[in-house]
Amino acid sequence: MSLASEEGILKDAAAAAALYDVDVRTTLRADVTPEEGILLEIETSGADLVVLGVDRIQGETLNFGGVAAAILSKSKVSVLLIADGEANRKG
């Protein structure tokens, strides 16, 4: 399995942070589900805030998807969701 695209995204994020003198540590976990990887990283890193980029899913209730819902319900630290405000149509 090639993770070149994912590694590139992480390098770009770290480079953008460096422009603003912000220290960033990235981790790529390919052997677990996204929510499991994020929750594991919260525990092992000692983070006190998790920032997730999300898409709002169109519907009657406020919905940012299963990964965001799992992190919100299981995280022991603060979670900040970032979205552009536009609702996306359901799958």
N, C-alpha and C positions, 0 to 999 in steps of 0.2 A: 504494500500500500504506500503510495507516494503522498507525502504531506507537504510538498513544496509550496503549494498555494497557501496553506494554513500558516506555514513558517514565514512566508513572505508578508502576510497580513500582520503577524506579530512584530516582525522587523519594522514595518512601516509605522505601526503604532508606537513602538519604542523610539523611533527616529523623530516622530512628531512631538512626543513628550520631551525629548532632549532639547528641541528648539526652545522650549519654555522652561528649561532647567528643572524638569520634573523627573524624578527617579522612577523607573518602571521595571518591574520584574515580570517576565512572561513565563507561562508554563503551557505546554501542549500535552493533553492527555487524550490518546486515541483509543484506549482500551476500555473505556467506560462510557455511559450515556452522558450527554452534556450536563444534566443536573447533578449526576453523581460526581463528575469531575469538578464542577464548580463548588459543590458542598465540601468535597475532600480538600480542595485548595483553600477554602475558607478556614478549615480546621488546622491544616498544616502550616499555613502562612502566618497565622495570627492577625489576619486582616480584621478591621473593625467596621469596614464599609465595603459593599459590593456595588459596583455600577454596571448595569446591564443595558445594552442597546436592545430595544424591543420594537416589534411592529404591533400596532393595535389591530385586532381582528374585528371586523364589522359584525354587529349583532345587537341584541337587546340589552346585553350586560357588558360591562367593561371586561375585556378579555385581551391578554397579551400572550396567550399561548401556554402550553403545558410546562415548558422549561421555566418560564418566569413564575408560573403558579407554584411549581415545586420549590423553587428557591425562596419565594415569599413565605411559604408555609413551613419550611424546614430550617431556614437559616437562623442562626443564633446571633447574627449581627445585622446591622442596618442594611437595607437594600434600596438603591435608587434606580428607578427605571427611566430610561431616556427614550423618547419616541418623537417622531416629527409631528404627531398630532393627527395625521391622516389615517383613517381606518382602511385596512385592506380587506378585500372580499374574502370570504371563507373559501378554503381550498378548492 
